[in-house]
Amino acid sequence: MRIADRQSLLATALVCAAWLSSPAALAAGRVHSDAIRGDKAELATQPSTTAVFGCETRAYDGARLFCYGPGAIRTAYGVDPLLAQGFDGTGQTIVIIDAYGSPTLEADLAAFDAVFGLPAPPSIQQIHMPGSTPFDFNDPNQLGWAEETSLDVQWSHAIAPGAKIIVVAAVTNNDPDILNAQNYAIQHRLGAIMSESFGESEFGLLNGGAAGLQTLADNERSLREARERGMSVFVSAGDSGAADPSAGTPGFPVLASASYPASSPNVTSVGGTNLFFGSLAAADPNGPYQTEAVWNDGFGAGGGGISATFAVPSYQTSHLPAATLGVLGGHRGYPDVAYNAGVVGGVIAHLGFLGAASGFYIFGGTSAGAPQWSGLTAIMNQMARHPLGFMNNRLYSLAGVGGRDVTAGDNGFNGVTGFIAAPTWDLSTGWGTPNTPLLLSLSSSGGGGGGD
C-alpha cells in the first residue's frame, strides 16, 4: 500500500483558503447516494433457475455489462453454507437510512423476490420522517434516492432473507434531515444493524464554517451513541476513489479528500471491488469465484484514503503494522472491508417508479456493499444469538483471517492518484471481502463495542 503522494495532502491544505470563498462552499451540506445505475437488464433468451438475465452469462470483455444475481453473490462470498444451516437473519432487523424513500418499495421487492425465487421478508416497513412531502416523480434527486433505496432493500434482503427491514426515509438529503433520521433509528432502537449508503466531502465539512463543523460534531455524537448501544453501522466508502466525493461538481476542486461518514472511526466502512465469478472468460451463476481487484472500472472507483479530521483509532494502532501506521500519520484510514461494487459486474435491482422505463437494472457503487454487509451481520447476529455490536474491534483483532485479501488494483480516479491494494489491510479495500471462515470467526469472536 502507498499513499499517492504526501503532496496530495499538501495540495488539500493549500487550496483551503481559496475554496472557502468559492461557490462550492455554498453547495455543501447535503449527502449524495453511492449507487450507480447502469444498463437495463434484459431477460435471457432461455431463462433458467440459475441465469434469469442475459447479463448473468456475459463475457468479461467489457463489450456489454455483465451482472450477478443473488445466487452468484451468495456463493462468491460464502453465504450459501450458512443459509443451508438455517442462518438467514431470522430474528434480526436491518435499519436502512435513506432520503425520500421509494413510492414502490414493497412492489419492487416483491418483483425482485419473484424473479430470483426469494421468500418475502418477515416484515418491511418504511418510516417517513415528520415533514415529508408526497414523492415528486419529476424530481431527479428524489428519483435517484428511490433507486438507492431499492438497491439497499433488495440486496440486504438477498443476503439475509429472514431479517426484517425498516427504511427510515429522511425528509431530504440535507445534513440536518439525514441526522434526524439517523437519530430516530438509534433512539427508538429500531434494530441492531444500520446501513448508510451515502456520503459527502469531509473536506467540504471541515471548510464549511461553523455549520460544517457542527455537522461533524453532531453526527459523531450520534454515531458514538449507536456504538454504545451495541449497533453495527455500515457505511459505503464512496464511488470516487481517493478523490474528493464532490469532485466534478461545479466549483469543487479536484483533490484527494475523504468521504464522510465513511471516514468516521465509529462506523465500518465498506470499499469496493470488481468481482469476477464464473468461468475464466465470462460470468456464470454456476461457476466458481475467480478473482477480485479494487473497483475501478471507468464508472467509478472504491472510496478509500486518510481522514483529515479523525485521529487513528485504537483498533488500527493495535493491529496495523508500523509501516502502515506511518502512512496514516496519526489519522484514521478507511475502508475497513470491501465488497463487489462494480458497474461492470454489477447486481440486479428492480425499479417500478420510472413509468414506461420501469424494470430491472444493473447497479454498481459501494452502495451495494454496505447493505449486503448489513445482511451478513444479521446472519452473524443470529448465529451468535446476540448483537455483535461495533464490528471494527472484531475485524481488526482477526486481522482479516478467513476473508479474501484483495491485492490487485488501485482506487485512483478523476485525476487523483489512488492507493494500491496490497497484502493484508490497505487503503483501497481494507481487510478485503468476506468468505465463510471470516463470517464464522466474526460470529464467535469477542471484542464488540468499546475502544475509541
C-alpha positions in Angstrom: 0.0 0.0 0.0 1.1 3.5 -0.6 -0.4 7.0 -0.4 -0.4 8.6 -3.8 1.9 11.3 -2.5 2.2 13.3 0.6 1.8 16.1 -1.9 -1.9 15.3 -2.2 -2.4 16.2 1.4 -0.4 19.3 1.0 -2.5 20.3 -2.0 -5.6 19.9 0.1 -4.2 22.4 2.6 -3.1 24.9 0.0 -6.5 25.0 -1.7 -8.5 25.6 1.5 -8.3 29.4 1.6 -9.4 29.8 -2.0 -12.1 27.2 -1.6 -13.7 28.9 1.4 -14.7 31.9 -0.8 -15.9 29.8 -3.7 -19.5 28.9 -4.7 -18.7 25.3 -3.7 -18.8 26.2 0.0 -22.4 27.1 -0.5 -23.1 23.7 -2.2 -22.0 21.7 0.9 -24.5 20.5 3.5 -26.1 17.5 1.8 -25.1 13.9 1.2 -25.3 12.1 -2.1 -26.0 8.4 -2.6 -23.3 6.0 -3.7 -25.4 4.0 -6.2 -24.7 4.0 -9.9 -27.3 2.8 -12.3 -26.1 1.0 -15.4 -27.9 -0.7 -18.3 -31.4 -2.1 -18.2 -31.2 -5.8 -17.6 -33.0 -7.9 -20.3 -34.3 -11.4 -19.6 -32.2 -14.2 -21.0 -33.4 -15.8 -24.3 -33.8 -19.0 -22.4 -34.3 -18.1 -18.7 -33.3 -20.7 -16.2 -33.3 -21.0 -12.4 -29.7 -20.0 -12.3 -29.5 -17.4 -15.1 -32.6 -15.2 -15.4 -31.0 -12.3 -17.2 -28.7 -12.2 -20.3 -26.1 -10.2 -18.5 -25.6 -13.1 -16.0 -23.7 -15.1 -18.6 -22.0 -12.3 -20.5 -18.3 -12.2 -21.3 -15.9 -10.2 -19.2 -14.6 -8.4 -22.3 -16.4 -5.2 -21.5 -18.4 -5.1 -24.8 -21.5 -5.1 -22.7 -22.0 -5.0 -18.9 -22.1 -8.4 -17.2 -24.0 -8.8 -14.0 -24.8 -11.0 -11.0 -27.9 -12.2 -9.3 -28.3 -13.2 -5.6 -27.1 -16.8 -6.2 -23.8 -15.9 -7.6 -23.1 -13.2 -5.0 -24.0 -15.5 -2.1 -21.8 -18.3 -3.5 -18.9 -15.9 -4.1 -19.0 -14.6 -0.5 -19.6 -17.8 1.4 -23.2 -17.1 2.4 -24.8 -20.3 0.9 -23.4 -22.7 3.5 -24.8 -20.6 6.3 -28.3 -20.3 4.6 -28.3 -24.1 4.2 -27.9 -24.4 8.0 -30.9 -22.1 8.6 -28.9 -19.0 9.3 -30.8 -16.4 7.2 -31.0 -13.4 9.6 -34.2 -14.6 11.4 -35.0 -12.6 14.4 -32.8 -9.6 13.2 -33.8 -6.2 11.9 -31.8 -4.2 9.4 -32.4 -0.5 9.5 -31.6 1.4 6.3 -31.2 5.2 6.3 -32.1 7.0 3.1 -33.7 10.2 1.9 -37.2 10.4 0.5 -37.7 6.7 0.3 -39.4 4.9 -2.6 -43.0 5.1 -3.6 -42.9 1.5 -4.9 -40.7 -0.1 -2.3 -42.8 -3.2 -1.4 -43.9 -3.9 -5.0 -40.3 -3.6 -6.2 -39.1 -6.1 -3.6 -41.9 -8.4 -4.5 -40.8 -8.3 -8.2 -37.2 -8.9 -7.2 -38.1 -11.9 -5.0 -40.4 -13.4 -7.7 -37.8 -13.4 -10.4 -35.0 -14.7 -8.2 -37.1 -17.2 -6.2 -36.6 -15.5 -2.8 -39.1 -15.5 0.1 -40.7 -12.3 1.3 -39.1 -10.8 4.4 -40.9 -11.3 7.7 -41.8 -7.6 7.5 -40.8 -4.5 5.6 -41.6 -1.0 6.9 -40.9 2.5 5.5 -41.0 5.3 8.1 -41.2 8.8 6.6 -39.9 11.4 8.9 -42.2 14.2 10.0 -42.4 17.0 7.5 -42.1 14.6 4.5 -44.0 15.6 1.4 -45.5 13.4 -1.3 -43.0 11.9 -3.7 -42.2 14.0 -6.7 -41.8 11.8 -9.7 -40.4 14.7 -11.7 -37.5 15.4 -9.3 -34.3 13.7 -10.4 -32.9 14.0 -6.9 -35.8 12.1 -5.4 -35.8 9.5 -8.2 -32.1 8.9 -7.5 -32.7 8.3 -3.9 -35.6 6.0 -4.7 -33.0 4.0 -6.8 -30.7 3.9 -3.8 -33.5 2.8 -1.5 -34.4 0.0 -3.9 -30.9 -1.3 -4.2 -30.4 -1.2 -0.4 -33.6 -3.0 0.4 -33.4 -5.7 -2.3 -29.8 -6.6 -1.6 -29.8 -6.6 2.1 -32.8 -9.0 1.7 -31.0 -11.1 -0.9 -28.2 -11.8 1.7 -30.4 -12.2 4.8 -33.9 -13.2 3.6 -35.1 -13.9 7.1 -34.4 -10.5 8.5 -36.9 -7.7 9.0 -36.2 -4.5 7.1 -37.0 -0.9 8.2 -36.3 2.0 6.0 -36.1 5.4 7.7 -36.7 8.0 5.0 -35.3 11.5 5.7 -37.3 14.5 4.6 -34.5 15.5 2.2 -30.8 14.6 1.8 -29.7 17.7 3.6 -27.4 17.1 6.5 -29.9 18.0 9.3 -32.6 15.8 7.8 -30.3 12.8 7.4 -29.1 13.3 11.0 -32.7 13.4 12.2 -33.5 10.1 10.5 -30.3 8.5 11.9 -31.1 9.7 15.4 -34.7 8.5 15.2 -33.4 5.0 14.3 -30.9 4.9 17.1 -33.0 6.4 19.9 -36.1 4.3 19.0 -33.9 1.2 19.0 -35.3 0.0 15.7 -32.7 -2.6 15.2 -29.1 -3.6 15.9 -27.8 -3.1 12.4 -27.8 0.1 10.4 -26.9 0.6 6.8 -26.0 4.0 5.2 -25.1 4.2 1.5 -24.2 7.9 1.2 -21.5 10.4 1.9 -20.2 13.9 1.4 -16.9 15.7 1.3 -15.0 15.6 4.6 -13.0 18.5 3.2 -16.2 20.4 2.4 -17.4 20.0 6.0 -14.1 21.0 7.5 -14.1 24.1 5.4 -17.8 24.9 5.6 -17.5 27.2 8.5 -19.4 26.7 11.8 -22.2 24.8 10.1 -19.9 22.2 8.6 -18.0 21.7 11.9 -21.3 21.4 13.7 -22.5 18.7 11.3 -19.4 16.7 12.0 -19.8 17.1 15.8 -23.5 16.2 15.8 -23.0 13.2 13.6 -20.1 11.9 15.6 -22.2 12.2 18.8 -25.0 10.2 17.1 -22.6 7.5 15.8 -21.0 7.2 19.2 -24.4 6.6 20.7 -25.1 3.9 18.1 -21.9 2.2 19.0 -22.5 2.5 22.7 -26.0 0.9 22.2 -24.4 -2.1 20.5 -25.3 -1.3 16.9 -23.3 -2.4 13.9 -23.2 0.6 11.5 -22.0 0.0 7.9 -21.3 3.0 5.6 -20.4 2.9 1.9 -16.9 4.3 1.3 -17.8 6.3 -1.8 -17.5 6.0 -5.6 -14.8 8.5 -6.3 -11.7 6.5 -5.2 -9.2 8.7 -3.4 -10.7 11.8 -4.9 -13.0 14.2 -3.0 -16.5 12.8 -3.4 -17.7 16.2 -4.6 -15.1 16.5 -7.3 -16.7 17.2 -10.6 -19.5 19.3 -9.0 -19.2 22.9 -10.3 -17.0 24.9 -8.0 -15.4 21.9 -6.2 -11.7 21.4 -6.6 -10.3 18.1 -7.8 -8.2 16.8 -4.9 -7.7 13.9 -2.5 -10.2 14.0 0.3 -12.1 11.6 2.4 -15.8 10.8 2.2 -17.8 11.2 5.4 -19.3 9.4 7.3 -17.2 6.6 5.8 -14.1 8.2 7.5 -15.7 8.2 10.9 -13.9 5.9 13.4 -17.3 4.8 14.7 -18.5 3.0 11.6 -17.4 0.1 9.5 -16.6 1.5 6.1 -17.2 -0.7 3.0 -15.0 -0.2 0.0 -15.4 -1.6 -3.5 -14.1 -4.4 -5.7 -14.7 -5.7 -9.2 -15.7 -9.3 -8.8 -15.2 -12.0 -11.4 -17.3 -15.0 -10.7 -18.0 -17.7 -13.3 -15.6 -19.1 -15.9 -12.2 -17.6 -16.8 -13.9 -15.7 -19.6 -17.5 -15.0 -18.7 -19.9 -14.6 -15.8 -21.8 -17.8 -14.9 -24.0 -18.4 -11.9 -22.9 -22.0 -11.8 -19.2 -21.1 -11.9 -16.7 -20.6 -9.1 -15.1 -17.5 -7.6 -12.3 -16.4 -9.9 -10.7 -13.2 -8.5 -11.3 -9.6 -7.4 -9.5 -6.3 -7.9 -10.1 -2.8 -6.5 -13.2 -1.4 -8.1 -12.0 1.0 -10.8 -14.0 0.3 -14.0 -14.5 3.8 -15.5 -17.9 4.2 -13.9 -16.3 4.9 -10.5 -13.8 3.6 -8.0 -13.9 2.4 -4.5 -13.6 5.1 -1.9 -10.6 5.0 0.5 -8.0 7.2 2.0 -6.9 9.1 5.1 -9.2 11.3 7.2 -8.1 14.9 7.9 -10.5 15.0 10.8 -10.2 11.9 12.9 -7.2 10.5 14.8 -6.2 6.9 14.2 -8.4 4.7 16.4 -7.1 2.2 18.8 -8.3 -0.8 16.7 -5.9 0.4 14.0 -3.0 1.3 16.2 -3.3 -2.1 17.9 -3.4 -4.3 14.8 -1.8 -2.5 11.8 2.0 -2.7 11.2 4.2 0.2 12.0 4.9 0.9 8.3 1.1 1.3 7.6 0.6 3.5 10.7 3.4 5.6 9.4 1.5 6.2 6.2 -1.6 7.1 8.2 0.3 9.7 10.0 -1.8 9.6 13.1 -5.1 9.7 11.2 -8.0 7.3 10.6 -7.6 5.3 7.4 -10.5 3.7 5.6 -12.2 1.5 4.3 -12.3 -1.4 6.8 -13.7 -4.0 4.5 -14.8 -4.3 0.9 -17.4 -5.9 -1.4 -18.3 -6.1 -5.0 -19.2 -2.6 -6.3 -18.5 -2.7 -10.0 -21.0 -1.4 -12.5 -19.0 -3.8 -14.8 -20.1 -6.9 -12.9 -23.0 -5.1 -11.1 -26.0 -6.5 -9.4 -29.7 -6.5 -10.5 -32.4 -4.4 -8.8 -36.0 -3.6 -9.7 -37.3 -0.1 -10.2 -41.0 0.4 -10.5 -41.3 4.2 -10.4 -39.9 5.1 -13.8 -43.1 4.8 -15.8 -42.5 3.1 -19.1 -38.8 2.7 -18.3 -39.5 0.7 -15.1 -37.9 -2.7 -14.9 -34.7 -4.4 -13.8 -31.4 -2.6 -14.0 -27.7 -3.3 -13.4 -26.4 -1.4 -10.4 -22.9 -0.7 -9.0 -21.3 1.5 -6.4 -20.2 1.0 -2.8 -23.9 1.4 -2.0 -24.3 -2.2 -3.0 -21.8 -3.3 -0.3 -23.0 -1.6 2.8 -26.5 -3.2 2.8 -25.0 -6.6 2.0 -22.5 -6.4 4.8 -25.6 -5.5 7.0 -27.2 -8.7 5.7 -24.2 -10.7 6.6 -24.2 -9.2 10.1 -27.9 -10.1 10.6 -26.8 -13.7 9.8 -23.9 -13.5 12.3 -26.1 -12.0 15.0 -28.5 -14.9 14.6 -25.6 -17.4 14.8 -24.1 -15.7 17.9 -27.6 -15.3 19.5 -26.8 -11.7 20.4 -25.9 -8.5 18.6 -22.3 -8.3 17.7 -22.2 -4.5 18.0 -19.4 -2.4 16.6 -17.6 -4.6 14.1 -14.2 -3.0 13.8 -12.8 -4.3 17.0 -13.6 -7.8 15.9 -12.4 -7.3 12.3 -9.1 -5.8 13.3 -8.4 -8.3 16.0 -8.9 -11.1 13.5 -6.7 -9.2 11.0 -8.8 -10.4 8.1 -8.1 -14.1 8.7 -10.6 -16.2 6.8 -11.6 -13.4 4.4 -10.4 -12.8 0.9 -7.5 -10.4 0.7 -7.6 -8.2 -2.4 -4.2 -7.4 -3.7 -4.7 -6.1 -7.2 -5.6 -2.6 -8.5 -5.8 0.8 -7.1 -8.5 3.5 -6.5 -7.1 6.4 -8.4 -9.9 8.3 -10.0 -10.8 11.7 -11.5 -7.2 12.6 -12.0 -6.3 11.9 -8.3 -3.7 9.1 -7.8 -5.1 6.5 -5.5 -3.9 3.8 -3.1 -2.6 0.5 -4.3 -4.0 -2.8 -3.0 -1.5 -4.9 -1.1 -1.4 -8.0 1.2 -3.5 -7.6 4.4 -5.1 -4.2 5.2 -4.8 -1.4 2.7 -6.4 2.0 1.9 -8.4 0.7 -1.1 -10.1 -2.5 0.2 -9.4 -2.6 3.9 -9.2 -6.3 5.1 -10.8 -7.4 1.8 -14.1 -9.2 1.1 -16.0 -11.8 3.2 -15.9 -15.6 3.0 -17.4 -18.3 5.2 -14.4 -18.7 7.5 -14.4 -15.0 8.3 -18.1 -14.9 8.9 -17.8 -17.9 11.3 -14.9 -16.2 13.1 -16.6 -12.9 13.5 -19.8 -14.5 14.8 -17.8 -16.3 17.6 -15.2 -13.7 18.4 -15.3 -11.2 21.3 -14.5 -7.5 21.1 -17.6 -5.8 20.0 -18.1 -2.2 21.2 -15.6 -0.4 23.4 -12.4 1.3 22.4 -12.1 4.6 20.6 
